[in-house]
Amino acid sequence: MRYLCSLGSNLQAAFNIERAQQALAQLPGQLYTSAVIKTKPVAIDTDNDFLNALFIIDTPLNATQLKQYFNAIEIAQGRDRDDPRCSEKDRPIDIDILSDDIHDNRQVPDYLQALYQDFYAAIKTQLGASCA
């Protein structure tokens, strides 16, 4: 399966993004990553800007297995997934599956759309005919 995913951090962001990318590289399959960009917080009351990136993972894992792996990375990096307000707070790392169709950008947040367009244009060449 091929998944379009995102990652973001606004606590020790550069360090945590790098750690997450290293953990993601251990997944079975092929990983393609975008540039990392700085974004303003959305739907969260904080002064801490985010670093965000997109990635495509081509893996034999199904969506449930992949999300479990993402959650384990988040917990290992200090995110309290048991907190019902965890999506409203500063976070060391947040990793999400956006779509199982890399051509579908409807689930990509507005603040990542320009990054998606650049990343998708670049990745089509790397993925070749299987991306067309």
ZIRA-V119137 format. One record per residue. RES is the residue in one letter. PSI is psi in whole degrees, -180 to 180 (* if undefined). Layout:
BEGIN
RES:PSI
RES:PSI
END
This chain:
BEGIN
M:150
R:127
Y:142
L:127
C:166
S:156
L:149
G:158
S:144
N:16
L:120
Q:51
A:-50
A:-45
F:-48
N:-35
I:-45
E:-44
R:-43
A:-42
Q:-38
Q:-42
A:-40
L:-33
A:-16
Q:-11
L:149
P:138
G:-166
Q:134
L:132
Y:125
T:147
S:179
A:161
V:132
I:157
K:133
T:157
K:152
P:144
V:129
A:33
I:134
D:96
T:157
D:-5
N:118
D:160
F:153
L:133
N:154
A:161
L:156
F:155
I:132
I:127
D:104
T:154
P:-9
L:147
N:173
A:-39
T:-46
Q:-42
L:-45
K:-37
Q:-41
Y:-44
F:-44
N:-40
A:-40
I:-46
E:-46
I:-44
A:-28
Q:9
G:7
R:133
D:92
R:-14
D:-15
D:120
P:-17
R:17
C:-28
S:-8
E:3
K:163
D:149
R:141
P:-35
I:146
D:123
I:126
D:145
I:123
L:-38
S:154
D:14
D:103
I:-13
H:-12
D:108
N:11
R:-26
Q:-3
V:125
P:151
D:-41
Y:-8
L:3
Q:-44
A:-41
L:-43
Y:-47
Q:-45
D:-46
F:-46
Y:-42
A:-42
A:-40
I:-28
K:-40
T:-44
Q:-38
L:-17
G:-146
A:-28
S:-12
C:-14
A:*
END
